[in-house]
Amino acid sequence: MLEEAQADERRAALDLALLRAIRERLEAGFGERPDGDAIALRGLLAEATPAQAAAFLALRGRLEAEAAQVVVRGAAAAILAADRYGLKVRAVEDADAAFAALASGGLAVLDVAAARPWWGRLLARPELSVVAALPDDRRAQPQALVISARKSGPTGEDRSFWVTDAAWPDSRIVDTLSQAGLAAEPLAARGGLKLFTLAGYVQADDGRLIDAPGGLSGVIGAAPVF
């Protein structure tokens, strides 16, 4: 004879509380500035284990995807975005389509290692900027950048993204930036352009970049790390 499963009232109560919290969080919406959200999240996650933090960020990302469209371009972006934002993400064919989707307040997640240096086009699109990078673990190298029309400021623990057309070797560029007080690491190189990460939150008009190498160069945004 099969025995009827016994209900676990404590787990059922916790699940009900979670469902109610999700409903309330969706109704509350999300902030206008990603940096404000990141600062609040960092405080919440200070005592969390890595597994707890990953689960929380994934749940929050799925709620964010319910509130705003998320589009992706590239294999790494598709995997990372699905992990963070769930299966509601929409794949697009190119960077133009991804950028167009941002007009409605959504997010675009694009591969860093794309065949064409789409990130260089952000130099001519100041209304768009990098606001996050995935993975956003401080120990991991970014594989995809999250682009938004929302503006973001410093969160206290950030990495910035800088593009240049300098033909110098990466080591010489890193040394030159180091002499100006900036800690840089090469991230990608395509089509005569190079993408670097800069430690901390670096603004586009930062004086340390006045004599930076390259005829075409600039900061394209910053991302918090957790």
N, CA and C of each residue as an Amber inpcrd file, in Angstrom:
protein
   678
   0.8330000  -1.1920000   0.0000000   0.0000000   0.0000000   0.0000000
   0.8740000   1.2510000   0.0000000   0.4960000   2.2140000  -0.8420000
   1.2170000   3.4800000  -0.8510000   0.7870000   4.3330000   0.3260000
   1.7470000   4.9940000   0.9170000   1.4430000   5.8780000   2.0350000
   1.3770000   7.3140000   1.5430000   0.3750000   8.0220000   1.9970000
   0.2210000   9.4200000   1.6030000   1.3310000  10.2610000   2.2320000
   1.9460000  11.0970000   1.4110000   3.0180000  11.9620000   1.9160000
   2.4690000  12.9190000   2.9610000   3.2770000  13.1340000   3.9770000
   2.8810000  14.0380000   5.0480000   3.3550000  15.4540000   4.7240000
   2.4740000  16.3980000   4.8710000   2.8310000  17.7950000   4.6010000
   3.7710000  18.3240000   5.6830000   4.7790000  19.0660000   5.2500000
   5.6850000  19.7190000   6.1910000   5.1910000  21.1490000   6.3660000
   4.5030000  21.3980000   7.4380000   3.8680000  22.6960000   7.6350000
   4.8840000  23.8300000   7.7330000   6.0480000  23.5460000   8.3030000
   7.0540000  24.6050000   8.4290000   7.5880000  25.0240000   7.0620000
   7.9110000  24.0430000   6.2140000   8.3960000  24.3760000   4.8730000
   7.3060000  25.0520000   4.0540000   6.0790000  24.5920000   4.2090000
   4.9730000  25.2070000   3.4720000   4.7980000  26.6650000   3.8810000
   4.9660000  26.9470000   5.1500000   4.8430000  28.3230000   5.6300000
   5.9730000  29.1920000   5.0850000   7.1740000  28.6160000   5.0310000
   8.3060000  29.3640000   4.4820000   8.1110000  29.6380000   2.9920000
   7.6090000  28.6440000   2.2590000   7.3470000  28.8300000   0.8330000
   6.2800000  29.9000000   0.6010000   5.2700000  29.9050000   1.4470000
   4.2230000  30.9120000   1.3300000   4.7860000  32.2970000   1.6000000
   5.6460000  32.4130000   2.6050000   6.2730000  33.6970000   2.9160000
   7.1460000  34.1640000   1.7540000   7.8430000  33.2110000   1.1150000
   8.6870000  33.5560000  -0.0300000   7.8360000  34.0590000  -1.1890000
   6.7410000  33.3830000  -1.4710000   5.8580000  33.7950000  -2.5520000
   5.3010000  35.1850000  -2.3070000   4.8870000  35.4600000  -1.0840000
   4.3610000  36.7800000  -0.7530000   5.4400000  37.8500000  -0.9020000
   6.6670000  37.5090000  -0.4950000   7.7670000  38.4640000  -0.6150000
   8.0650000  38.7650000  -2.0860000   7.9880000  37.7460000  -2.9350000
   8.2180000  37.9450000  -4.3670000   7.1650000  38.8860000  -4.9480000
   5.9180000  38.6690000  -4.5820000   4.8430000  39.5320000  -5.0680000
   5.0680000  40.9770000  -4.6470000   5.4230000  41.1750000  -3.3800000
   5.6470000  42.5230000  -2.8660000   6.8490000  43.1770000  -3.5350000
   7.9000000  42.3650000  -3.7850000   9.1060000  42.9300000  -4.4150000
   8.8330000  43.3470000  -5.8460000   8.0360000  42.5690000  -6.5710000
   7.6690000  42.9390000  -7.9340000   6.8590000  44.2310000  -7.9440000
   5.9680000  44.3760000  -6.9820000   5.1470000  45.5870000  -6.9050000
   6.0050000  46.8110000  -6.5820000   7.0830000  46.6100000  -5.8330000
   7.9480000  47.7330000  -5.4440000   8.7780000  48.2570000  -6.6060000
   9.0270000  47.4120000  -7.6170000   9.8180000  47.8430000  -8.7670000
  11.2920000  47.9480000  -8.4340000  12.0400000  48.6240000  -9.3270000
  13.4790000  48.7460000  -9.1720000  13.8990000  50.2030000  -9.2910000
  15.0470000  50.5120000  -8.7020000  15.5140000  51.8950000  -8.6710000
  15.9100000  52.4160000 -10.0410000  15.9530000  53.7290000 -10.1410000
  16.3510000  54.3680000 -11.3910000  17.8470000  54.2530000 -11.6340000
  18.6240000  54.0710000 -10.5610000  20.0860000  54.0350000 -10.6950000
  20.6300000  52.6880000 -10.2400000  21.3430000  51.9880000 -11.1190000
  21.9020000  50.6860000 -10.7550000  22.8770000  50.7580000  -9.5840000
  23.5880000  51.8800000  -9.4290000  24.5600000  51.9730000  -8.3510000
  23.8840000  51.9540000  -6.9800000  22.7320000  52.5840000  -6.8720000
  22.0010000  52.5590000  -5.6140000  21.5860000  51.1530000  -5.2400000
  21.1100000  50.4040000  -6.2270000  20.7330000  49.0130000  -5.9840000
  21.9470000  48.1920000  -5.5570000  23.0860000  48.4160000  -6.2250000
  24.2930000  47.6400000  -5.9190000  24.7820000  47.9060000  -4.4990000
  24.7390000  49.1660000  -4.0720000  25.1730000  49.5020000  -2.7140000
  24.2920000  48.8000000  -1.6840000  22.9860000  48.8180000  -1.9090000
  22.0690000  48.1510000  -0.9900000  22.3020000  46.6470000  -0.9790000
  22.5110000  46.0580000  -2.1570000  22.7360000  44.6190000  -2.2460000
  24.0170000  44.2100000  -1.5310000  25.0670000  45.0110000  -1.6630000
  26.3370000  44.6490000  -1.0390000  26.1830000  44.5500000   0.4780000
  25.4090000  45.4610000   1.0470000  25.1670000  45.3910000   2.4780000
  24.3850000  44.1550000   2.8680000  23.4000000  43.8020000   2.0570000
  22.5900000  42.6260000   2.3430000  23.3960000  41.3390000   2.2490000
  24.3420000  41.2920000   1.3050000  25.0780000  40.0660000   1.0420000
  26.3560000  39.9310000   1.8620000  26.6150000  40.9060000   2.7230000
  27.8680000  40.9160000   3.4750000  28.0590000  39.6530000   4.3120000
  26.9830000  39.1310000   4.8620000  27.0780000  37.9480000   5.7230000
  26.6400000  36.6660000   5.0140000  26.3190000  36.7450000   3.7250000
  25.8310000  35.5760000   2.9930000  26.9820000  34.6840000   2.5410000
  26.7270000  33.3950000   2.4640000  27.7030000  32.4790000   1.8800000
  27.6830000  32.6490000   0.3630000  28.7210000  32.1960000  -0.3450000
  28.6920000  32.2970000  -1.8090000  27.4540000  31.6590000  -2.4290000
  27.0290000  30.5040000  -1.9110000  25.8480000  29.8350000  -2.4550000
  24.5910000  30.6570000  -2.1940000  24.4870000  31.2280000  -1.0020000
  23.3290000  32.0590000  -0.6760000  23.3010000  33.3180000  -1.5500000
  24.4690000  33.9380000  -1.7400000  24.5420000  35.1470000  -2.5620000
  24.1530000  34.8470000  -4.0050000  24.6450000  33.7240000  -4.5420000
  24.3290000  33.3560000  -5.9270000  22.8380000  33.1190000  -6.0940000
  22.2250000  32.4300000  -5.1310000  20.7900000  32.1580000  -5.2120000
  19.9810000  33.4490000  -5.1070000  20.4090000  34.3330000  -4.2280000
  19.6920000  35.5950000  -4.0610000  19.7790000  36.4540000  -5.3220000
  20.9870000  36.5750000  -5.8870000  21.1590000  37.4000000  -7.0820000
  20.4020000  36.8180000  -8.2710000  20.3410000  35.4770000  -8.3660000
  19.5930000  34.8530000  -9.4550000  18.1000000  35.1290000  -9.3120000
  17.5840000  35.0140000  -8.0960000  16.1650000  35.2970000  -7.8660000
  15.8670000  36.7620000  -8.1560000  16.7220000  37.6420000  -7.6910000
  16.5010000  39.0700000  -7.9310000  16.5900000  39.3980000  -9.4140000
  17.5250000  38.7520000 -10.1260000  17.6450000  38.9730000 -11.5540000
  16.4040000  38.5520000 -12.3060000  15.8040000  37.4580000 -11.8920000
  14.5690000  37.0030000 -12.5410000  13.4300000  37.9780000 -12.2960000
  13.3940000  38.5570000 -11.1060000  12.3760000  39.5680000 -10.8270000
  12.6200000  40.8150000 -11.6800000  13.8870000  41.1660000 -11.8630000
  14.2220000  42.3250000 -12.6900000  13.8120000  42.0830000 -14.1360000
  13.9760000  40.8390000 -14.6130000  13.5880000  40.5010000 -15.9800000
  12.0790000  40.5490000 -16.1650000  11.3160000  40.3890000 -15.0880000
   9.8630000  40.5290000 -15.1610000   9.4770000  41.9880000 -15.3390000
  10.3250000  42.8810000 -14.8140000  10.0060000  44.3080000 -14.8430000
  10.5610000  45.0180000 -16.0720000  11.6060000  44.4750000 -16.6880000
  12.2270000  45.1330000 -17.8400000  12.7800000  44.0840000 -18.7900000
  12.7240000  44.3750000 -20.0860000  13.2000000  43.4470000 -21.1000000
  14.7200000  43.2760000 -21.0210000  15.1790000  42.0370000 -21.1580000
  16.6030000  41.7440000 -21.1960000  16.9080000  41.0540000 -22.5200000
  17.8210000  41.6270000 -23.3050000  18.2180000  41.0120000 -24.5750000
  19.6730000  40.5830000 -24.4820000  20.0300000  39.5600000 -25.2560000
  21.3840000  39.0290000 -25.1980000  21.9430000  38.8590000 -26.6020000
  23.2730000  38.9400000 -26.6880000  23.9710000  38.7060000 -27.9540000
  25.2640000  37.9720000 -27.6410000  25.3670000  36.7390000 -28.1230000
  26.5770000  35.9660000 -27.9270000  26.3710000  34.7750000 -27.0120000
  27.2440000  33.7750000 -27.1620000  27.0880000  32.5210000 -26.4210000
  27.2980000  32.7050000 -24.9230000  28.3960000  33.3620000 -24.5400000
  28.6560000  33.5660000 -23.1150000  27.5720000  34.4260000 -22.4850000
  27.1510000  35.4550000 -23.2090000  26.0960000  36.3320000 -22.6980000
  24.8040000  35.5680000 -22.4800000  24.4780000  34.6640000 -23.4020000
  23.2410000  33.8950000 -23.2890000  23.2540000  33.0140000 -22.0440000
  24.3780000  32.3640000 -21.7810000  24.4830000  31.4870000 -20.6170000
  24.4380000  32.2870000 -19.3210000  25.2350000  33.3420000 -19.2620000
  25.3090000  34.1450000 -18.0420000  24.0050000  34.8810000 -17.7740000
  23.3620000  35.3730000 -18.8420000  22.1030000  36.0850000 -18.6650000
  20.9970000  35.1330000 -18.2330000  20.9870000  33.9240000 -18.7730000
  19.9820000  32.9440000 -18.3620000  20.1530000  32.5880000 -16.8890000
  21.4070000  32.4860000 -16.4540000  21.6760000  32.1770000 -15.0510000
  21.2210000  33.3110000 -14.1420000  21.4260000  34.5390000 -14.5680000
  21.0990000  35.6950000 -13.7330000  19.6440000  36.1370000 -13.8900000
  19.1460000  36.1570000 -15.1370000  17.8320000  36.7420000 -15.4030000
  16.7510000  35.7150000 -15.7630000  17.1140000  34.4330000 -15.8670000
  16.1280000  33.4230000 -16.2070000  15.9530000  33.2650000 -17.7080000
  14.9190000  32.5410000 -18.0920000  14.7100000  32.1890000 -19.5010000
  13.8640000  33.1980000 -20.2700000  13.5480000  34.3250000 -19.6510000
  12.7740000  35.3450000 -20.3560000  13.6580000  36.2470000 -21.2160000
  14.9690000  36.0250000 -21.1840000  15.8640000  36.8370000 -22.0040000
  15.5990000  36.5470000 -23.4820000  15.8050000  37.5590000 -24.3090000
  15.5370000  37.4200000 -25.7470000  16.8340000  37.6050000 -26.5260000
  17.1350000  36.6360000 -27.3740000  18.3450000  36.7190000 -28.1910000
  18.1280000  37.6570000 -29.3680000  19.1420000  38.4550000 -29.7010000
  19.0990000  39.3520000 -30.8560000  20.2920000  39.0380000 -31.7440000
  20.2090000  39.4900000 -32.9950000  21.2130000  39.1020000 -33.9880000
  22.4860000  39.9260000 -33.9330000  22.3930000  41.1820000 -33.5260000
  23.5830000  42.0230000 -33.5450000  23.4880000  43.1190000 -32.4880000
  24.5740000  43.8820000 -32.3670000  24.6280000  44.9350000 -31.3580000
  23.6060000  46.0320000 -31.6300000  23.3310000  46.3150000 -32.9010000
  22.3410000  47.3500000 -33.2240000  20.9840000  47.0110000 -32.6210000
  20.5760000  45.7620000 -32.7730000  19.2920000  45.3310000 -32.2230000
  19.3170000  45.3750000 -30.7070000  20.4570000  45.0410000 -30.1210000
  20.5780000  45.0860000 -28.6660000  20.4630000  46.5210000 -28.1610000
  21.1550000  47.4350000 -28.8150000  21.1020000  48.8380000 -28.3980000
  19.6990000  49.4120000 -28.5720000  19.0130000  49.0190000 -29.6370000
  17.6670000  49.5340000 -29.8990000  16.7070000  49.1320000 -28.7900000
  16.9230000  47.9630000 -28.2000000  16.0270000  47.4750000 -27.1470000
  16.1640000  48.2690000 -25.8570000  17.2280000  49.0490000 -25.7330000
  17.4610000  49.7980000 -24.4990000  16.5780000  51.0320000 -24.3880000
  15.9610000  51.4310000 -25.4880000  15.1360000  52.6430000 -25.4670000
  13.9460000  52.4970000 -24.5240000  13.5020000  51.2580000 -24.3030000
  12.3440000  51.0270000 -23.4420000  12.7330000  50.7880000 -21.9900000
  13.9990000  51.0140000 -21.6640000  14.4390000  50.8710000 -20.2860000
  14.9480000  49.5030000 -19.9170000  15.2080000  48.6600000 -20.9080000
  15.6740000  47.3070000 -20.6320000  17.1810000  47.2350000 -20.4790000
  17.6930000  46.0010000 -20.5340000  19.1160000  45.7360000 -20.4110000
  19.5810000  44.9120000 -21.6060000  20.8100000  45.1430000 -22.0240000
  21.4150000  44.3360000 -23.0870000  22.6710000  43.6840000 -22.5330000
  22.7920000  42.3740000 -22.7250000  23.9530000  41.6270000 -22.2570000
  24.6920000  41.1070000 -23.4820000  25.9420000  41.5350000 -23.6580000
  26.6880000  41.1840000 -24.8630000  28.0440000  40.5930000 -24.5080000
  28.4790000  39.6250000 -25.3260000  29.7860000  38.9940000 -25.1270000
  30.9130000  40.0170000 -25.2200000  31.8650000  39.9140000 -24.3020000
  33.0810000  40.7180000 -24.4160000  33.8800000  40.2750000 -25.6330000
  34.0280000  38.9630000 -25.8070000  34.8460000  38.4070000 -26.8840000
  34.0390000  38.2190000 -28.1650000  33.3660000  39.2650000 -28.5940000
  32.5990000  39.2070000 -29.8350000  33.5370000  39.3410000 -31.0300000
  33.0650000  38.9100000 -32.1980000  33.8900000  38.9830000 -33.4040000
  34.1960000  40.4310000 -33.7750000  33.2480000  41.3180000 -33.5060000
  33.4500000  42.7390000 -33.7750000  33.4240000  43.5180000 -32.4710000
  34.2280000  44.5710000 -32.3670000  34.3480000  45.3180000 -31.1080000
  33.1680000  46.2580000 -30.8610000  32.0060000  45.6810000 -30.5650000
  30.8060000  46.4950000 -30.3460000  31.0140000  47.4880000 -29.2130000
  31.8390000  47.1100000 -28.2480000  32.0610000  47.9810000 -27.0890000
  32.7310000  49.3020000 -27.4900000  33.4480000  49.3070000 -28.6140000
  34.0510000  50.5530000 -29.0750000  33.0140000  51.5640000 -29.5270000
  31.8470000  51.0850000 -29.9570000  30.8010000  51.9870000 -30.4290000
  30.1700000  52.7760000 -29.3030000  30.3670000  52.3300000 -28.0700000
  29.8290000  53.0790000 -26.9350000  30.5300000  54.4260000 -26.7510000
  31.7120000  54.5750000 -27.3410000  32.4010000  55.8680000 -27.2720000
  31.5780000  56.9610000 -27.9500000  30.8020000  56.5780000 -28.9670000
  29.9600000  57.5340000 -29.6870000  28.5160000  57.5050000 -29.2110000
  28.2390000  56.7110000 -28.1600000  26.8800000  56.6110000 -27.6320000
  26.8860000  56.9350000 -26.1370000  27.1360000  58.1840000 -25.7680000
  27.2450000  58.5300000 -24.3370000  25.9590000  58.3090000 -23.5520000
  24.8340000  58.1730000 -24.2520000  23.5780000  57.9140000 -23.5430000
  23.4890000  56.4590000 -23.0670000  24.3920000  55.6080000 -23.5460000
  24.4470000  54.2120000 -23.1260000  25.7530000  53.9490000 -22.4030000
  25.7430000  53.0320000 -21.4630000  26.9790000  52.7310000 -20.7470000
  26.9220000  51.3580000 -20.0980000  28.0950000  50.8450000 -19.7810000
  28.2000000  49.6020000 -19.0230000  27.7630000  49.8730000 -17.5870000
  26.8400000  49.0550000 -17.0700000  26.3830000  49.2150000 -15.6840000
  26.6240000  47.9560000 -14.8570000  26.9930000  46.8600000 -15.5080000
  27.2830000  45.6120000 -14.8030000  28.1270000  44.7390000 -15.7130000
  28.7810000  43.7620000 -15.1140000  29.5740000  42.7940000 -15.8640000
  29.3250000  41.4230000 -15.2580000  29.2240000  40.4260000 -16.1030000
  28.9750000  39.0620000 -15.6400000  30.1290000  38.1570000 -16.0530000
  30.6190000  37.3330000 -15.1460000  30.2510000  37.2450000 -13.7390000
  30.6490000  38.5260000 -12.9940000  29.9000000  38.8570000 -11.9330000
  30.2380000  40.0550000 -11.1670000  30.9650000  39.7220000  -9.8690000
  31.4450000  38.4880000  -9.7840000  32.2960000  38.0750000  -8.6780000
  33.6550000  38.7510000  -8.8370000  34.1730000  39.3380000  -7.7700000
  35.4440000  40.0570000  -7.8520000  36.6100000  39.1620000  -8.2690000
  36.4570000  37.8490000  -8.1080000  37.5460000  36.9320000  -8.4550000
  37.4940000  36.4730000  -9.9070000  36.4360000  36.8400000 -10.6270000
  36.2410000  36.3470000 -11.9920000  36.4750000  37.4510000 -13.0220000
  36.9320000  37.0550000 -14.1950000  37.0950000  38.0090000 -15.2870000
  35.7740000  38.1480000 -16.0350000  35.3610000  39.3700000 -16.3430000
  34.0900000  39.5690000 -17.0550000  34.0820000  38.8690000 -18.4110000
  32.9910000  38.1620000 -18.7000000  32.8020000  37.5310000 -19.9960000
  31.7120000  38.2130000 -20.8080000  30.8350000  38.9580000 -20.1270000
  29.7670000  39.6920000 -20.8020000  29.5350000  41.0000000 -20.0660000
  29.1750000  42.0320000 -20.8210000  28.8990000  43.3430000 -20.2360000
  27.4140000  43.6460000 -20.3490000  26.8790000  44.2540000 -19.3130000
  25.4690000  44.6410000 -19.2840000  25.3840000  46.1310000 -19.5890000
  24.6250000  46.4760000 -20.6330000  24.5090000  47.8560000 -21.0980000
  23.1220000  48.3830000 -20.7740000  23.0560000  49.6580000 -20.3950000
  21.7730000  50.2660000 -20.0420000  21.7890000  51.7410000 -20.4030000
  20.5840000  52.3030000 -20.5460000  20.4570000  53.7520000 -20.7270000
  20.3730000  54.4580000 -19.3820000  20.2550000  53.6810000 -18.3040000
  20.2410000  54.2580000 -16.9690000  21.6620000  54.6220000 -16.5650000
  21.8270000  55.7210000 -15.8770000  23.1430000  56.1430000 -15.4360000
  23.4830000  55.4910000 -14.1040000  24.7640000  55.2280000 -13.9240000
  25.2310000  54.5880000 -12.7040000  26.4310000  55.3360000 -12.1540000
  26.5450000  55.3600000 -10.8400000  27.6650000  56.0290000 -10.1920000
  28.4940000  55.0470000  -9.3910000  29.4340000  55.5450000  -8.5860000
  30.3060000  54.6590000  -7.8050000  29.5570000  53.9520000  -6.6890000
  29.9660000  52.7160000  -6.4260000  29.3480000  51.9320000  -5.3560000
  30.3280000  51.6220000  -4.2310000  31.5810000  52.0190000  -4.4010000
  32.5880000  51.7120000  -3.3970000  33.4980000  50.5690000  -3.7950000
  32.9880000  49.6490000  -4.6050000  33.7920000  48.5330000  -5.1310000
  33.3720000  48.3180000  -6.5720000  34.1560000  48.8680000  -7.4920000
  33.7870000  48.8490000  -8.9070000  34.9980000  48.5400000  -9.7730000
  34.7180000  48.2130000 -11.0200000  35.7470000  48.1760000 -12.0530000
  35.1830000  48.9090000 -13.2570000  36.0140000  49.7220000 -13.8890000
  35.5890000  50.5200000 -15.0290000  36.1250000  49.9080000 -16.3190000
  35.5460000  50.3450000 -17.4290000  35.9150000  49.7830000 -18.7290000
  36.3510000  50.9120000 -19.6500000  37.5220000  50.7330000 -20.2210000
  38.1630000  51.7750000 -21.0210000  38.5810000  51.1990000 -22.3730000
  38.2830000  51.9540000 -23.4270000  38.5810000  51.5320000 -24.8000000
  39.6440000  52.4440000 -25.3960000  40.5410000  51.8830000 -26.1830000
  41.5410000  52.6860000 -26.8830000  41.8730000  52.0640000 -28.2340000
  42.3130000  52.9200000 -29.1580000  42.7920000  52.4210000 -30.4490000
  44.3130000  52.4280000 -30.5140000  44.9660000  52.5780000 -29.3650000
  46.4310000  52.5910000 -29.3300000  46.9920000  51.2680000 -29.8370000
  47.9830000  51.3600000 -30.7040000  48.5940000  50.1480000 -31.2710000
  49.7340000  49.6180000 -30.4040000  49.9830000  50.2520000 -29.2880000
  51.0630000  49.8160000 -28.3950000  50.7790000  48.4070000 -27.8560000
  51.8330000  47.7010000 -27.4390000  51.6160000  46.4300000 -26.7390000
  50.8290000  46.6670000 -25.4480000  50.0680000  45.6710000 -25.0440000
  49.2610000  45.8220000 -23.8350000  50.1000000  46.2030000 -22.6240000
  51.2810000  45.5960000 -22.5130000  52.1290000  45.8620000 -21.3500000
  52.5310000  47.3250000 -21.2770000  52.7830000  47.9420000 -22.4380000
  53.1770000  49.3540000 -22.4470000  51.9950000  50.2380000 -22.0700000
  50.8030000  49.8740000 -22.5360000  49.6020000  50.6390000 -22.1780000
  49.3510000  50.5370000 -20.6830000  49.4640000  49.3270000 -20.1430000
  49.2580000  49.1350000 -18.7070000  50.2690000  49.9400000 -17.9040000
  51.5420000  49.9340000 -18.3230000  52.5810000  50.6930000 -17.6170000
  52.2970000  52.1840000 -17.6620000  51.8670000  52.6760000 -18.8310000
  51.5820000  54.1060000 -18.9760000  50.4280000  54.5270000 -18.0770000
  49.3950000  53.7340000 -18.0450000  48.2600000  54.0490000 -17.1840000
  48.6450000  53.9450000 -15.7150000  49.5140000  52.9890000 -15.3950000
  49.9740000  52.8390000 -14.0200000  50.7230000  54.0840000 -13.5510000
  51.5320000  54.6500000 -14.4320000  52.2700000  55.8690000 -14.0980000
  51.3290000  57.0430000 -13.8360000  50.1360000  56.9720000 -14.4340000
  49.1430000  58.0310000 -14.2190000  48.2700000  57.7410000 -12.9980000
  48.5010000  56.5950000 -12.3430000  47.7490000  56.2730000 -11.1390000
  46.5560000  55.3680000 -11.3650000  46.5320000  54.6640000 -12.5160000
  45.4050000  53.7870000 -12.8380000  45.8850000  52.3440000 -12.9650000
  45.1840000  51.4220000 -12.3180000  45.5070000  50.0020000 -12.4070000
  44.6640000  49.3880000 -13.5120000  45.3180000  48.9770000 -14.6000000
  44.6090000  48.4850000 -15.7820000  44.9680000  47.0350000 -16.0800000
  44.0070000  46.3160000 -16.6800000  44.2380000  44.9610000 -17.1630000
  43.5820000  44.8100000 -18.5310000  44.2760000  44.1990000 -19.4950000
  43.6710000  43.9830000 -20.8220000  42.5340000  42.9700000 -20.7360000
  41.4550000  43.2280000 -21.4770000  40.2930000  42.3430000 -21.4450000
  39.9750000  41.7670000 -22.8210000  40.0640000  42.5890000 -23.8760000
  39.7460000  42.1110000 -25.2230000  40.4040000  43.0140000 -26.2490000
  40.5980000  42.4890000 -27.4570000  41.1560000  43.2720000 -28.5580000
  40.5310000  42.7820000 -29.8520000  39.9440000  43.7120000 -30.5980000
  39.2870000  43.3770000 -31.8600000  39.3280000  44.5910000 -32.7890000
  39.5460000  44.3500000 -34.0590000  39.4030000  45.3920000 -35.0720000
  40.1790000  46.6630000 -34.8120000  41.3590000  46.5430000 -34.2560000
  42.1720000  47.7250000 -33.9900000  41.8150000  48.4460000 -32.6950000
  40.8660000  47.9250000 -31.9470000  40.4910000  48.5150000 -30.6620000
  40.8230000  47.5500000 -29.5290000  41.0920000  48.1100000 -28.3590000
  41.3960000  47.2980000 -27.1880000  40.5070000  47.7330000 -26.0250000
  40.0910000  46.7510000 -25.2540000  39.2470000  47.0000000 -24.0900000
  40.0150000  46.6050000 -22.8360000  40.0590000  47.5180000 -21.8730000
  40.7570000  47.2900000 -20.6160000  39.8010000  47.4800000 -19.4500000
  40.0760000  46.7990000 -18.3420000  39.3960000  47.1080000 -17.0910000
  40.3070000  48.0310000 -16.2850000  39.7000000  48.9670000 -15.5830000
  40.4090000  49.8680000 -14.6870000  39.8660000  49.6600000 -13.2790000
  40.7490000  49.5160000 -12.3190000  40.3110000  49.3040000 -10.9460000
  39.5980000  50.5430000 -10.4240000  38.4530000  50.3240000  -9.7690000
  37.7060000  51.4280000  -9.1950000  36.7420000  52.0660000 -10.1760000
  36.0870000  53.1140000  -9.7020000  35.1350000  53.8510000 -10.5430000
  35.8700000  55.0300000 -11.1690000  36.0320000  54.9930000 -12.4830000
  36.7540000  56.0300000 -13.2180000  35.7760000  56.7450000 -14.1320000
  35.6700000  58.0450000 -14.0080000  34.7610000  58.8200000 -14.8370000
  35.3970000  59.1310000 -16.1940000  34.5270000  59.4300000 -17.1490000
  34.9940000  59.6900000 -18.5140000  35.9550000  60.8720000 -18.5700000
  35.7580000  61.8630000 -17.6920000  36.6010000  63.0630000 -17.7210000
  37.6950000  63.0250000 -16.6640000  38.0460000  61.8490000 -16.1880000
  39.0990000  61.7120000 -15.1790000  40.4060000  62.2900000 -15.7140000
  41.0310000  63.1800000 -14.9540000  42.2490000  63.8480000 -15.3870000
  43.4080000  62.9120000 -15.6330000  43.3900000  61.7490000 -15.0230000
  44.4820000  60.7910000 -15.2120000  44.4890000  60.1940000 -16.6210000
  43.3890000  60.4150000 -17.3680000  43.3000000  59.8730000 -18.7190000
  43.6050000  60.9130000 -19.8000000  43.9600000  62.1160000 -19.3990000
  44.1920000  63.1830000 -20.3790000  45.2690000  62.7840000 -21.3810000
  46.3460000  62.1990000 -20.9020000  47.4520000  61.8080000 -21.7860000
  47.4710000  60.3000000 -22.0370000  46.3270000  59.6510000 -21.8900000
  46.2590000  58.2080000 -22.1190000  46.5560000  57.8880000 -23.5790000
  47.1490000  56.7390000 -23.8440000  47.5170000  56.3920000 -25.2230000
  46.2940000  56.1780000 -26.1080000  46.4730000  56.5450000 -27.3820000
  45.4110000  56.3400000 -28.3650000  44.8110000  57.6410000 -28.8460000
  44.4690000  57.6660000 -30.1370000  43.8010000  58.8290000 -30.6910000
  42.3180000  58.8110000 -30.4200000  41.7680000  57.6110000 -30.2590000
  40.3560000  57.4150000 -29.9470000  40.2940000  56.5410000 -28.7050000
  39.8750000  57.1020000 -27.6100000  39.8360000  56.3390000 -26.3710000
  38.8340000  56.9540000 -25.4180000  38.4280000  56.1750000 -24.4110000
  37.5190000  56.7000000 -23.4140000  36.9000000  55.6260000 -22.5440000
  36.3490000  56.0580000 -21.4150000  35.6530000  55.1780000 -20.4990000
  34.2360000  54.9370000 -21.0070000  33.7870000  53.6830000 -20.9700000
  32.4440000  53.3680000 -21.4670000  31.5080000  52.8870000 -20.3530000
  31.9340000  53.0390000 -19.1180000  31.0720000  52.6810000 -18.0090000
  31.8070000  51.9470000 -16.9130000  31.0700000  51.5640000 -15.8780000
  31.6490000  50.8750000 -14.7340000  30.6600000  49.8620000 -14.1920000
  31.1810000  48.8610000 -13.4940000  30.3350000  47.7950000 -12.9660000
  30.7250000  47.4860000 -11.5280000  29.7370000  47.2830000 -10.6570000
  30.0550000  46.8840000  -9.2810000  30.5470000  45.4450000  -9.2330000
  31.3400000  45.1380000  -8.2330000  31.7440000  43.7530000  -7.9910000
  31.2500000  43.3590000  -6.6130000  31.0060000  42.0700000  -6.4420000
  30.4690000  41.5670000  -5.1790000  31.3710000  40.4810000  -4.6170000
